[in-house]
Amino acid sequence: MAEYSYSSITESKDGKLIPLCYSDQGREILLHSKYNPEREAEAFAAQTNADCFFFVVLGLAGGYHVEKLIEKCPKAKILVIEKAKADITFLSRIPCVQKLMTDKRVIFSDIDSLETTLLSSYKPALHGNLTILALRQWENIFKGSSDLCREKINAALKLLAADFSVQSHFGKIWQKNILTNLSLAEKTLDFWEYRERLKKEACEKSNKIDRTAAIIAAGPSLDESIKKLKAEREKYFIIATDTAFSSLSKAGIKSDAVVSIDGQMVSHEHYMGKLSGDTLFVFDLAANPSAIRKVLDFSENVLLAESGHPLAQYASLFTGKRAFLHLDAGSGTVTIAAASLAKKLGFEKTDFFGADFAYLEGRPYARGTYLENKFHSSSNRFSSAEEKYTAIMFRSPTIKVREGIISTEILSAYKKSLKDFMSRKKEEKETAEEHGKFCLKDFKSRYCKDLKSCFRSESDYDENSNAFMTLIPLCAKLGNGSAFLAYLKTLSYTERV
C-alpha cells in the first residue's frame, strides 16, 4: 500500500476539496483556506508579475494557487513540485488537480526528478527569468523538503546559466556554421564505411589489431609525452585534438585522426601546415566552415559529426535514420569528443596525453600550437608572448592545485566531465544498416516545412517540436522574445544554402 505525505481530503466551507497533512506535533493541518481556497489562491497569484514566463511552485496540494497563477500568466509554464509521485497520485482525486493535469502549460515532478525535469523544460532563451513560489502551508510543514528543492533548483540553474552563456555567445555562429557545413556534407566520408575499412586494415596488419587509442590534448605535459609517442608510435592509433595537431606535426608525428569542434574563425589556423591525405579529419557540424573547406582541398578523408546541437541532431535524424556520427563532447570539450571518437571506432584501450586541464609551470599549452607562432611573431618589448600567455591563464579566477600547477573552475569541470565520460559502460555497437545518407535537397524541403508548421503566429508556437528546438541557441544570442526573429533568420538562410 502506497504511503502519502497527505493524511486525508476534506471540504472547505464553500465546497472545495482540500488536502490535510500531519504536522510534526501530530496535528492535522489544512493546506488551503478552510473558508475560501480560491480567494486565498488569488492572493498567492497577486505576488507575481503578469510578464513572468516560467514558475517553479513548491507544493501542489489542491492546485487552486496554480490555477490562479495560470489565469494571471496564461503564457507561462509552471513546474509544480511534490515530495513524491505517490503524493501527486493521491492529490489527483481533487477536481482542480485533475483539470491542471490536462493543461500542457503545467508540468508535475517529484523531488527526485526535479533537476532532470527542470533542465528539460526550462529554456532561458525563451522563458527569461525563473520565479520560485512556495505554497506557504506546504513549505511550513515540509521545511526540509522545501530547502532540498531550492538546493536542487539552484544546482540546475547553475548548469543552465553556463550553457546559456555559451549559447548567447556562439548561438548565431553555430546556426550559420551548421547550415553552411551541411552544404559540404555530400563531399565527406561515411563514418560507418570508414570504420569497416579501418577494421579490415587492422586484420591485414596483425601488429595493429590491439593498438591503443592515444587521445592527444595540447596541455603543457605533451612536450614530455611526445618522446613516448615517438618511441612507441606503432602501439598507438593517434587521435589529436585540433590544437594539439600542429604540435604533433612539428614534432614529426603523424596523426591518424584529428577532431575539431570549435566554431570560431581562428580554428582554421590549426590546419595551416602540410596535411596528410591518410589522416582522418573529423569536424563537428558546428565547426568553422573555412577550416573544413581548407582540409577538403587537400584530403578526401573528412568526416562530419554532431555533438548535441539541436539543429545538427535534427539534420542527422530528419529521415528517421542517423546520417552523421554522434560524438559526446561532454560540457563542450574537444578532448572528450576525441575520446568519444575512439569509442565509436571500437578501441577498448585508451591513453591520454597532454590532457592536463591545468596550467603547468606558468604555461597554458604545449609547444608548437598555432598560438606559439601567433604570439611570438607579434611579440615586442611592450607586449611579450609571455604577457599574452599570462592573459589566457588569468582571464578567470585560478585554483592552486599544488606547487607549479594551477587550474580554474572551468578546467576542473572539464576534467570531471572527462572522468564521468570514461567511467560509462561500453557503448552499444551501431551497424551501417541503421544509418542513412544525407541529402541537402531533402533536408531543406523538410526543415523549412517543419519550421513553418511550428508557428501559428509570431507569439504562438510549438516550443516542444524538434524543428523549433533547433532555434533555441540562436534565441539565446538574439535575446528574450526573439523566437520569431530566429525563425525568420534561420528560414531565410536555409533557403539560400
C-alpha positions, 0 to 999 in steps of 0.5 A: 500500500502506497504511503502519502505525505497527505493524511486525508481530503476534506471540504472547505466551507464553500465546497472545495476539496482540500488536502490535510497533512500531519504536522510534526506535533501530530496535528492535522493541518489544512493546506488551503483556506478552510473558508475560501481556497480560491480567494486565498489562491488569488492572493498567492497569484497577486505576488507575481508579475503578469510578464513572468514566463516560467514558475517553479511552485513548491507544493501542489496540494489542491492546485487552486494557487496554480490555477490562479497563477495560470489565469494571471500568466496564461503564457507561462509554464509552471513546474509544480513540485511534490515530495513524491509521485505517490503524493501527486497520485493521491492529490489527483482525486481533487477536481482542480488537480485533475483539470491542471493535469490536462493543461500542457502549460503545467508540468508535475515532478517529484523531488527526485526528478526535479533537476532532470525535469527542470533542465528539460523544460526550462529554456532561458532563451525563451522563458527569461527569468525563473520565479520560485513560489512556495505554497506557504502551508506546504513549505511550513510543514515540509521545511526540509523538503522545501530547502532540498528543492531550492538546493536542487533548483539552484544546482540546475540553474547553475548548469543552465546559466553556463550553457546559456552563456555559451549559447548567447555567445556562439548561438548565431555562429553555430546556426550559420556554421551548421547550415553552411557545413551541411552544404559540404556534407555530400563531399565527406566520408561515411563514418560507418564505411570508414570504420569497416575499412579501418577494421579490415586494415587492422586484420591485414596488419596483425601488429595493429589489431590491439593498438591503443587509442592515444587521445592527444590534448595540447596541455603543457605535459605533451612536450614530455609525452611526445618522446613516448609517442615517438618511441612507441608510435606503432602501439598507438592509433593517434587521435589529436585534438585540433590544437594539439595537431600542429604540435604533433606535426612539428614534432614529426608525428603523424596523426591518424585522426584529428577532431575539431569542434570549435566554431570560431574563425581562428580554428582554421589556423590549426590546419595551416601546415602540410596535411596528410591525405591518410589522416582522418579529419573529423569536424563537428557540424558546428565547426568553422566552415573555412577550416573544413573547406581548407582540409577538403582541398587537400584530403578526401578523408573528412568526416562530419559529426554532431555533438548535441546541437539541436539543429545538427541532431535534427539534420542527422535524424530528419529521415528517421535514420542517423546520417552523421556520427554522434560524438559526446563532447561532454560540457563542450570539450574537444578532448572528450569528443576525441575520446568519444571518437575512439569509442565509436571506432571500437578501441577498448584501450585508451591513453591520454596525453597532454590532457592536463586541464591545468596550467603547468609551470606558468604555461597554458599549452604545449609547444608548437600550437598555432598560438606559439607562432601567433604570439611570438611573431607579434611579440615586442618589448611592450607586449611579450608572448609571455604577457599574452600567455599570462592573459589566457591563464588569468582571464578567470579566477585560478585554483592552486592545485599544488606547487607549479600547477594551477587550474580554474573552475572551468578546467576542473569541470572539464576534467570531471566531465572527462572522468564521468565520460570514461567511467560509462559502460561500453557503448552499444555497437551501431551497424551501417544498416541503421544509418542513412545518407544525407541529402541537402535537397531533402533536408531543406524541403523538410526543415523549412516545412517543419519550421513553418508548421511550428508557428501559428503566429509570431507569439504562438508556437510549438516550443516542444517540436524538434524543428523549433528546438533547433532555434533555441541557441540562436534565441539565446544570442538574439535575446528574450522574445526573439523566437520569431526573429530566429525563425525568420533568420534561420528560414531565410538562410536555409533557403539560400544554402 
